[in-house]
Amino acid sequence: MMHYLSMRLKRTPEYIEWYESQRPKEKAQIAKRLTNIEEHGHFGTFKDLGDFLSELKWVNGRRIYYSIMEDDSGDLTL
């Protein structure tokens, strides 16, 4: 498992549109998970799908697909 002091999450316009369509309870669950990644580097249950693509997994079947890329500042961006 990878641990970082902090990560910056870069949300795509597609992600923002999808997130805004979620119900308040779902938004809270998603926001909590992403905060754990940003603040603690803890991804929870995830799966590496190859070709720089991974997915965050929830028990209820929700999935968020992401890539980790290094930006110009050397920070990792989700």
N, C-alpha and C positions, 0 to 999 in steps of 0.2 A: 504494500500500500504506500502511496506517495503522501508525504506530509510537507506542508509549506506553512510558513508563518502567516501568510495571507495570499489570496488570489483575487484578481479582478475578473469579474464576469462581464463579458461583452454579449449583450442580448441583441439578436438580429430583429429587424422589423417584423419578420414572420413570427418569431417567438413572442414579441410584444403583443401582436394582434391575437395570437392564440391565448396568451395569458389573460388578456383583458376579457376574453370570452368565457373564462372559467367562473364558477360560482365562488362566493366569498370564502367558504370553508376550504375549497380546493386551492384558491389563491394563497391562503394562509399556510397550508401544508407545503406548497411549492416554495413559497418565500422562506419558510423555516429551513428547508433542505438547502436552498441556495445560500442562505446566510451561514449555515454550517460549513459549506464549501469555502466561502469567502473568508470567514474568520478563523477556521480551524483546519482547513484542508481535508475535512472529513466528507467523503462522497457518499457514505452509506453503501447500499447495494447497487452495484453497477456492473456492466459487462463490456469488455473490449470487443468490438465487432470487426476490428482490423481496418486497414487503410485510414488510420487516424480518426476513426469514428467509434464512439462509445455511447452507451445509454445508461441513464439513471433509471432504476427500476423501483416501483412501489408494489406492495402486496396486492393492491386493488387493480393492478394491471396498467396503471399510468406509466408512460415512458417519456423521457425527454432525451433527445439525441444531441450529442455535443462532440466537439473536437477541442483538443488542447493545443494551442499554438503560442509560440513565443513572439511577442511584439518587439518593436524597435528599442524599447527601454530595457528589454531583458526580462520583463515581468511575464508571468504566465497568464494567459487569457483563456477563459472558457467560453 
